[in-house]
Amino acid sequence: MAGIIEDMEKVRLRDPEPAEILTELSSLAETLKAQAVEPQNSIPDVFIWMLVGNKRTAYYRLPVHQIIYSPDGHSGKYCAKEMTVVLKHPGQKAHREWQIPAKLRLKFWFGKKQFEEEWTKCQTDDVVVMAETYENQVALLGKWVTRGPAMTRPKFSDSTGKLKLKKESFFPPAGWEWAGDWHVSPELSLIYNRDAGHKSFIEDVYELQTRIPAGPWHMAKVFWTDALNDTMPAKEEVELPEGWEWDNDWSVDMNRGVDDEGFEYCVESTIGGFGPVEKTYHLSRRRRWIRQRTMVAESNAIKEKDQEALKASEGWEYAPLFNMKFHGKESKMDLVRRRRWHRKMKATGKESKPCTFSFGDEDGDDSDDSDAEEKAKAGCLAAPRMFLESTQVNKYQLRAYIYQARSLMAADDNARSGTLLSLSSFSH
């Protein structure tokens, strides 16, 4: 600050022109703005990463001074306030990808441990603290078992399958106690299908073909896929959900950047970058088949049936492999399944205490895997799951009238694929 004052004194003694004074004041304003945040950035920024497997695919960066808590009323402008953040791809991929990786609705609070009670006070909903573990099984000779060559995860583990977390291994921390027994807690997203909230919906599958250089096109090893190149059943095997009826038969979608037969081409389907013009170096092509269906039953009745079906499934999620996306309904290609178990904790006193777990040793089916390395991994899992239980239901409606749209990004690098405009309200 002394240097700033000295510089301004020199400006005053020079008796400069008004334009020069404005330039000096603008520079001073920028300097003061930078100093007002924090003269020395001793605390790093907050990063939120989206992980796919072990790969970091998207992130959001937030300066700490915007969410830090201060008891004298000078907290950050986003401290304890709900905000919507849009994640972006790291590195150069952010300039190539037109899709938004994810959008989150969050509430940030960053402060000293002694002010932890202030975080609890600012909650409009009830904060529920849960212990969490996943039960894993694989299909073997028509039965679901917990052993075998395909069982690459412990019988009970975390969501990634890397940490062995048996129910008996959880011990409540000091100041906390169990509030009930273990119970199956299915993922809420399993209740809602892709057609949730729609009266009319278009089913789609992609027909994938490949070839060798200068050779003819033929069926690919995985012939039917979705837009993300994941395996799908053939279009004839797509089941019509209960309460819906087909409006038409399957047809090729020609309302896209495709050739006369509905195909789009690329070098390799796993890489992407499809375009409508065939080149000699293209080794993959695909076309989209669509079929529209319309809801004929009441949406509430269908939702209730889906919830009953989820309850009857005992909370199991299915997938072809553990490293693939899980879904609620079992299909022929599913070889693994898992379900989530929760156990609620509650504080024993009025004072807020840290809710970090300690893990104990016990004998069980997986006792031969309880080595020092596994214990060290489990020790890294300190924080439990925290949920907000809301007692009030809020309904929102989004209406958008697009008068004119400019500078929309193309869906590929060469701008041959059409643009896309995505509207969302909160996280839906």
C-alpha positions as CSV (number, residue, x, y, z in Angstrom):
1,M,0.0,0.0,0.0
2,A,2.9,2.4,0.7
3,G,4.1,1.9,-2.8
4,I,0.7,2.7,-4.2
5,I,0.5,5.9,-2.2
6,E,3.9,6.9,-3.3
7,D,3.0,6.4,-7.0
8,M,-0.1,8.4,-6.7
9,E,1.8,11.3,-5.0
10,K,4.1,11.3,-8.0
11,V,1.2,11.5,-10.4
12,R,-0.3,14.5,-8.5
13,L,3.0,16.4,-8.5
14,R,3.4,15.9,-12.3
15,D,0.0,17.6,-12.9
16,P,-0.9,15.2,-15.8
17,E,-3.6,15.5,-18.4
18,P,-7.1,14.1,-17.6
19,A,-6.6,11.1,-19.9
20,E,-3.4,10.2,-18.2
21,I,-5.1,10.5,-14.8
22,L,-7.8,8.1,-15.9
23,T,-5.2,5.6,-17.1
24,E,-3.4,5.7,-13.7
25,L,-6.6,5.4,-11.8
26,S,-7.7,2.4,-13.8
27,S,-4.3,0.7,-13.1
28,L,-4.7,1.6,-9.4
29,A,-8.2,0.1,-9.4
30,E,-7.0,-3.2,-10.8
31,T,-4.2,-3.3,-8.2
32,L,-6.5,-2.7,-5.3
33,K,-9.0,-5.2,-6.7
34,A,-6.3,-7.9,-6.7
35,Q,-5.0,-6.9,-3.2
36,A,-8.6,-6.9,-1.8
37,V,-9.0,-10.6,-2.5
38,E,-5.9,-11.8,-0.7
39,P,-2.4,-10.2,-0.9
40,Q,-0.8,-13.7,-0.8
41,N,-2.8,-16.7,-2.1
42,S,-2.0,-19.2,0.7
43,I,-5.0,-21.4,0.2
44,P,-5.4,-23.1,-3.2
45,D,-8.6,-22.9,-5.3
46,V,-11.3,-25.5,-4.9
47,F,-11.5,-28.1,-7.7
48,I,-14.5,-30.4,-8.4
49,W,-13.6,-33.3,-10.7
50,M,-15.8,-35.6,-12.6
51,L,-14.2,-39.1,-12.7
52,V,-15.0,-41.8,-15.3
53,G,-13.3,-44.8,-14.0
54,N,-9.8,-43.5,-13.0
55,K,-9.8,-40.8,-15.6
56,R,-10.5,-37.1,-14.8
57,T,-12.9,-36.0,-17.6
58,A,-14.3,-32.6,-16.4
59,Y,-13.8,-30.1,-13.7
60,Y,-14.9,-26.8,-12.1
61,R,-12.6,-24.4,-10.4
62,L,-13.6,-21.9,-7.7
63,P,-11.5,-19.4,-5.8
64,V,-11.6,-20.0,-2.1
65,H,-12.2,-16.4,-1.2
66,Q,-15.7,-16.7,-2.9
67,I,-16.9,-19.4,-0.5
68,I,-14.8,-18.8,2.7
69,Y,-16.8,-18.2,5.9
70,S,-16.1,-15.3,8.3
71,P,-17.9,-14.8,11.6
72,D,-17.7,-11.0,11.3
73,G,-20.1,-11.0,8.3
74,H,-17.4,-10.7,5.6
75,S,-17.9,-14.1,4.0
76,G,-17.4,-14.9,0.4
77,K,-20.3,-14.0,-2.0
78,Y,-21.1,-17.7,-2.7
79,C,-20.6,-19.0,0.9
80,A,-23.6,-21.1,2.0
81,K,-25.6,-20.1,-1.2
82,E,-26.9,-22.5,-3.8
83,M,-25.3,-22.0,-7.2
84,T,-25.3,-23.8,-10.5
85,V,-21.9,-24.6,-12.0
86,V,-21.1,-26.0,-15.4
87,L,-18.2,-28.4,-15.7
88,K,-15.8,-28.2,-18.6
89,H,-13.2,-30.5,-20.2
90,P,-9.6,-30.1,-19.1
91,G,-6.8,-29.0,-21.5
92,Q,-7.3,-28.5,-25.2
93,K,-10.3,-30.8,-25.2
94,A,-12.3,-27.8,-23.9
95,H,-11.9,-26.1,-27.3
96,R,-12.8,-29.2,-29.3
97,E,-15.8,-30.6,-27.5
98,W,-19.1,-28.8,-27.9
99,Q,-21.0,-30.9,-25.4
100,I,-21.3,-29.8,-21.7
101,P,-19.9,-32.6,-19.5
102,A,-22.2,-32.0,-16.5
103,K,-24.0,-29.3,-14.6
104,L,-24.3,-29.4,-10.9
105,R,-26.4,-27.6,-8.3
106,L,-24.2,-27.0,-5.3
107,K,-23.9,-25.2,-2.0
108,F,-20.4,-24.3,-0.9
109,W,-19.1,-23.5,2.6
110,F,-15.4,-23.3,3.5
111,G,-14.4,-22.4,7.0
112,K,-12.5,-23.4,10.1
113,K,-13.4,-26.4,12.1
114,Q,-14.5,-24.3,15.1
115,F,-17.2,-22.8,13.0
116,E,-18.7,-26.1,11.8
117,E,-22.0,-25.4,13.6
118,E,-22.5,-22.4,11.3
119,W,-22.6,-24.8,8.3
120,T,-25.4,-26.8,10.0
121,K,-27.4,-23.7,10.8
122,C,-27.4,-22.5,7.2
123,Q,-29.1,-25.7,5.9
124,T,-32.8,-25.4,4.9
125,D,-33.2,-29.2,4.8
126,D,-32.2,-31.9,7.2
127,V,-28.6,-33.2,6.8
128,V,-28.5,-37.0,7.0
129,V,-25.2,-38.8,7.5
130,M,-25.0,-42.3,6.1
131,A,-22.5,-45.2,6.2
132,E,-22.4,-46.7,2.7
133,T,-21.3,-49.9,1.1
134,Y,-22.1,-51.9,-2.1
135,E,-22.9,-55.6,-2.3
136,N,-21.5,-57.2,-5.5
137,Q,-22.4,-60.4,-7.3
138,V,-21.7,-62.1,-10.6
139,A,-23.7,-64.5,-12.8
140,L,-22.3,-68.0,-12.9
141,L,-24.2,-70.9,-14.6
142,G,-27.5,-69.1,-14.2
143,K,-27.0,-68.1,-10.5
144,W,-25.8,-65.0,-8.8
145,V,-22.7,-65.8,-6.7
146,T,-19.9,-63.9,-5.0
147,R,-17.0,-66.0,-6.2
148,G,-15.6,-66.9,-9.5
149,P,-13.2,-65.6,-12.2
150,A,-15.5,-62.7,-13.1
151,M,-15.7,-61.6,-9.5
152,T,-13.1,-58.8,-9.7
153,R,-14.5,-56.9,-6.7
154,P,-14.9,-57.8,-3.0
155,K,-18.3,-59.0,-1.8
156,F,-18.8,-55.6,-0.1
157,S,-16.9,-52.6,-1.4
158,D,-17.2,-48.9,-2.2
159,S,-18.8,-47.7,-5.4
160,T,-15.6,-48.1,-7.4
161,G,-14.9,-51.6,-6.1
162,K,-11.4,-50.7,-4.9
163,L,-12.0,-50.7,-1.1
164,K,-13.3,-53.6,0.8
165,L,-16.0,-52.3,3.1
166,K,-17.9,-55.0,5.0
167,K,-20.8,-53.9,7.1
168,E,-19.1,-55.2,10.3
169,S,-16.1,-53.0,9.6
170,F,-17.9,-49.7,10.2
171,F,-17.6,-48.1,13.7
172,P,-19.3,-44.8,14.5
173,P,-16.9,-42.0,15.4
174,A,-16.9,-40.3,18.8
175,G,-20.0,-38.2,19.3
176,W,-22.1,-40.3,16.9
177,E,-24.2,-43.5,17.1
178,W,-26.2,-45.7,14.8
179,A,-29.8,-44.7,14.2
180,G,-31.2,-48.0,12.8
181,D,-29.9,-51.0,11.0
182,W,-28.5,-51.5,7.6
183,H,-31.0,-51.2,4.7
184,V,-31.0,-51.4,1.0
185,S,-31.1,-47.9,-0.5
186,P,-31.4,-47.9,-4.4
187,E,-30.0,-45.1,-6.5
188,L,-32.8,-42.6,-7.1
189,S,-31.8,-42.3,-10.7
190,L,-33.0,-45.9,-11.2
191,I,-36.6,-44.9,-10.7
192,Y,-36.5,-42.6,-13.7
193,N,-36.0,-43.9,-17.3
194,R,-35.0,-41.8,-20.3
195,D,-38.6,-41.2,-21.1
196,A,-39.4,-39.7,-17.7
197,G,-41.7,-36.7,-18.0
198,H,-42.5,-37.3,-21.7
199,K,-45.8,-38.1,-23.3
200,S,-44.1,-39.0,-26.5
201,F,-40.7,-40.5,-26.9
202,I,-38.4,-41.7,-29.7
203,E,-36.5,-44.9,-29.3
204,D,-33.3,-45.1,-31.2
205,V,-30.5,-47.6,-32.0
206,Y,-27.5,-47.3,-34.2
207,E,-26.6,-49.9,-36.9
208,L,-22.8,-50.1,-37.0
209,Q,-20.8,-51.5,-39.9
210,T,-17.0,-51.8,-40.5
211,R,-14.6,-52.7,-43.3
212,I,-11.0,-53.3,-44.0
213,P,-9.2,-50.7,-46.3
214,A,-10.7,-50.9,-49.8
215,G,-13.0,-53.7,-48.7
216,P,-16.8,-54.0,-48.7
217,W,-18.9,-53.0,-45.7
218,H,-20.1,-55.7,-43.4
219,M,-21.7,-56.1,-40.0
220,A,-19.5,-55.0,-37.1
221,K,-18.7,-57.3,-34.2
222,V,-21.0,-55.2,-32.1
223,F,-23.7,-54.5,-34.6
224,W,-26.3,-52.5,-32.6
225,T,-25.1,-49.7,-30.3
226,D,-26.3,-46.4,-28.8
227,A,-25.0,-42.9,-29.5
228,L,-22.1,-43.5,-27.2
229,N,-21.1,-46.7,-28.9
230,D,-22.3,-48.9,-26.0
231,T,-23.9,-52.3,-26.8
232,M,-27.6,-52.3,-27.4
233,P,-30.2,-55.0,-28.3
234,A,-31.3,-55.3,-31.9
235,K,-34.1,-53.0,-32.9
236,E,-36.5,-55.9,-33.2
237,E,-35.7,-56.8,-29.6
238,V,-36.4,-53.4,-28.1
239,E,-39.3,-53.9,-25.7
240,L,-42.3,-51.6,-25.5
241,P,-42.7,-50.4,-21.9
242,E,-46.0,-51.0,-20.2
243,G,-48.5,-48.1,-20.7
244,W,-47.0,-47.1,-24.1
245,E,-47.9,-48.0,-27.7
246,W,-45.9,-47.7,-31.0
247,D,-46.9,-44.9,-33.4
248,N,-45.0,-46.3,-36.4
249,D,-42.5,-48.8,-37.5
250,W,-38.7,-48.6,-37.4
251,S,-37.2,-46.2,-40.0
252,V,-33.8,-44.6,-40.8
253,D,-33.4,-41.1,-39.4
254,M,-32.6,-38.9,-42.5
255,N,-33.0,-35.6,-40.6
256,R,-29.3,-35.5,-39.8
257,G,-25.9,-34.9,-41.5
258,V,-26.0,-38.3,-43.4
259,D,-25.7,-39.6,-46.9
260,D,-28.6,-40.9,-49.1
261,E,-28.7,-44.2,-47.2
262,G,-28.7,-42.5,-43.8
263,F,-25.1,-43.4,-43.0
264,E,-22.4,-41.3,-41.3
265,Y,-18.7,-42.2,-41.5
266,C,-15.6,-42.0,-39.4
267,V,-12.1,-43.7,-39.2
268,E,-12.9,-45.6,-36.0
269,S,-16.2,-45.8,-34.2
270,T,-14.6,-45.7,-30.7
271,I,-12.9,-42.4,-31.6
272,G,-16.0,-40.7,-33.1
273,G,-16.1,-37.7,-35.4
274,F,-18.7,-39.0,-37.7
275,G,-19.4,-37.1,-41.0
276,P,-21.8,-37.5,-43.9
277,V,-19.2,-37.8,-46.7
278,E,-17.5,-41.2,-47.2
279,K,-13.7,-41.2,-47.6
280,T,-11.4,-44.1,-48.6
281,Y,-9.8,-44.1,-45.2
282,H,-13.1,-44.4,-43.3
283,L,-13.4,-47.9,-41.7
284,S,-16.6,-47.4,-39.7
285,R,-20.1,-46.2,-40.5
286,R,-23.4,-46.2,-38.8
287,R,-27.0,-45.1,-39.2
288,R,-29.7,-44.3,-36.7
289,W,-32.9,-46.2,-36.6
290,I,-35.8,-44.5,-34.8
291,R,-39.3,-45.4,-33.7
292,Q,-41.8,-43.2,-31.8
293,R,-44.0,-44.4,-29.0
294,T,-46.8,-42.5,-27.1
295,M,-48.0,-42.9,-23.5
296,V,-51.5,-44.2,-23.3
297,A,-51.7,-44.8,-19.5
298,E,-51.5,-42.3,-16.7
299,S,-48.0,-41.2,-15.9
300,N,-48.5,-41.6,-12.2
301,A,-49.7,-45.1,-12.6
302,I,-46.6,-45.9,-14.7
303,K,-44.3,-44.3,-12.1
304,E,-45.9,-46.3,-9.3
305,K,-45.4,-49.5,-11.3
306,D,-41.8,-48.6,-11.9
307,Q,-41.3,-48.0,-8.2
308,E,-42.9,-51.4,-7.4
309,A,-40.7,-53.1,-9.9
310,L,-37.6,-51.5,-8.4
311,K,-38.8,-52.6,-4.9
312,A,-39.3,-56.1,-6.2
313,S,-35.8,-56.2,-7.6
314,E,-34.5,-55.7,-4.1
315,G,-32.5,-52.7,-5.2
316,W,-30.1,-54.5,-7.5
317,E,-28.4,-52.6,-10.4
318,Y,-27.2,-54.6,-13.4
319,A,-24.4,-54.2,-16.0
320,P,-22.5,-56.4,-18.5
321,L,-19.3,-55.7,-16.5
322,F,-18.4,-53.8,-13.3
323,N,-16.6,-51.1,-15.3
324,M,-19.7,-50.3,-17.4
325,K,-22.8,-48.2,-16.6
326,F,-25.4,-49.8,-14.3
327,H,-29.1,-49.8,-14.9
328,G,-32.2,-50.9,-13.0
329,K,-33.7,-53.5,-15.3
330,E,-31.9,-56.8,-15.9
331,S,-31.1,-57.8,-19.5
332,K,-29.7,-60.8,-21.3
333,M,-26.2,-59.2,-21.5
334,D,-25.9,-58.5,-17.8
335,L,-23.3,-60.6,-16.0
336,V,-22.8,-58.5,-12.8
337,R,-25.0,-56.7,-10.3
338,R,-24.7,-54.6,-7.2
339,R,-26.9,-52.9,-4.6
340,R,-26.3,-50.1,-2.2
341,W,-26.6,-50.5,1.6
342,H,-27.0,-47.5,3.9
343,R,-27.0,-47.1,7.7
344,K,-28.0,-43.8,9.3
345,M,-25.9,-42.1,12.0
346,K,-27.0,-39.4,14.5
347,A,-25.1,-37.2,16.8
348,T,-25.3,-38.1,20.5
349,G,-24.9,-34.5,21.8
350,K,-25.7,-30.9,20.9
351,E,-22.2,-30.1,19.9
352,S,-21.2,-30.8,16.3
353,K,-18.4,-33.3,16.0
354,P,-16.5,-34.7,12.9
355,C,-18.3,-37.7,11.4
356,T,-15.3,-39.7,10.2
357,F,-15.2,-43.5,10.4
358,S,-12.8,-45.9,11.9
359,F,-12.5,-49.4,10.5
360,G,-12.0,-52.5,12.6
361,D,-10.8,-56.0,11.9
362,E,-13.2,-59.0,11.9
363,D,-13.3,-62.5,10.5
364,G,-15.4,-63.1,7.4
365,D,-15.6,-64.5,3.9
366,D,-13.0,-62.0,2.7
367,S,-10.6,-62.3,5.6
368,D,-7.7,-63.5,3.4
369,D,-7.7,-60.1,1.7
370,S,-7.3,-58.1,4.9
371,D,-3.7,-57.2,4.5
372,A,-1.8,-54.1,5.5
373,E,-2.3,-52.4,2.1
374,E,-6.0,-52.9,2.2
375,K,-6.2,-51.5,5.7
376,A,-4.3,-48.4,4.5
377,K,-6.7,-47.9,1.6
378,A,-9.7,-48.2,3.9
379,G,-8.1,-45.7,6.3
380,C,-8.2,-43.1,3.5
381,L,-12.0,-43.2,3.3
382,A,-12.7,-40.8,6.1
383,A,-15.9,-39.0,5.2
384,P,-19.3,-40.7,5.0
385,R,-22.2,-40.0,2.6
386,M,-24.2,-36.9,3.4
387,F,-27.7,-36.3,2.0
388,L,-30.2,-33.5,2.3
389,E,-33.8,-34.6,3.2
390,S,-36.3,-32.0,2.0
391,T,-39.8,-31.9,3.6
392,Q,-41.2,-29.6,0.9
393,V,-41.8,-30.5,-2.7
394,N,-41.1,-27.7,-5.3
395,K,-42.3,-27.9,-8.9
396,Y,-40.7,-25.8,-11.6
397,Q,-41.4,-25.3,-15.3
398,L,-39.1,-24.0,-17.9
399,R,-40.3,-22.3,-21.1
400,A,-38.0,-21.0,-23.7
401,Y,-38.8,-18.9,-26.8
402,I,-35.9,-18.9,-29.2
403,Y,-36.1,-15.9,-31.4
404,Q,-32.6,-16.0,-32.9
405,A,-29.6,-18.2,-32.2
406,R,-26.1,-17.2,-33.4
407,S,-22.5,-18.6,-32.8
408,L,-23.7,-22.1,-32.0
409,M,-20.9,-24.6,-32.0
410,A,-20.9,-27.5,-34.4
411,A,-20.9,-31.1,-33.3
412,D,-17.6,-31.9,-34.9
413,D,-14.3,-30.2,-35.8
414,N,-15.1,-29.6,-39.5
415,A,-18.6,-28.1,-38.9
416,R,-20.3,-30.7,-41.1
417,S,-22.5,-31.9,-38.3
418,G,-25.5,-29.9,-37.2
419,T,-25.5,-27.7,-34.2
420,L,-27.3,-28.4,-30.9
421,L,-29.0,-26.1,-28.4
422,S,-29.6,-27.6,-25.0
423,L,-31.9,-26.0,-22.4
424,S,-32.0,-27.2,-18.8
425,S,-33.6,-26.2,-15.5
426,F,-31.4,-26.9,-12.5
427,S,-30.1,-30.5,-13.1
428,H,-32.9,-31.7,-15.4
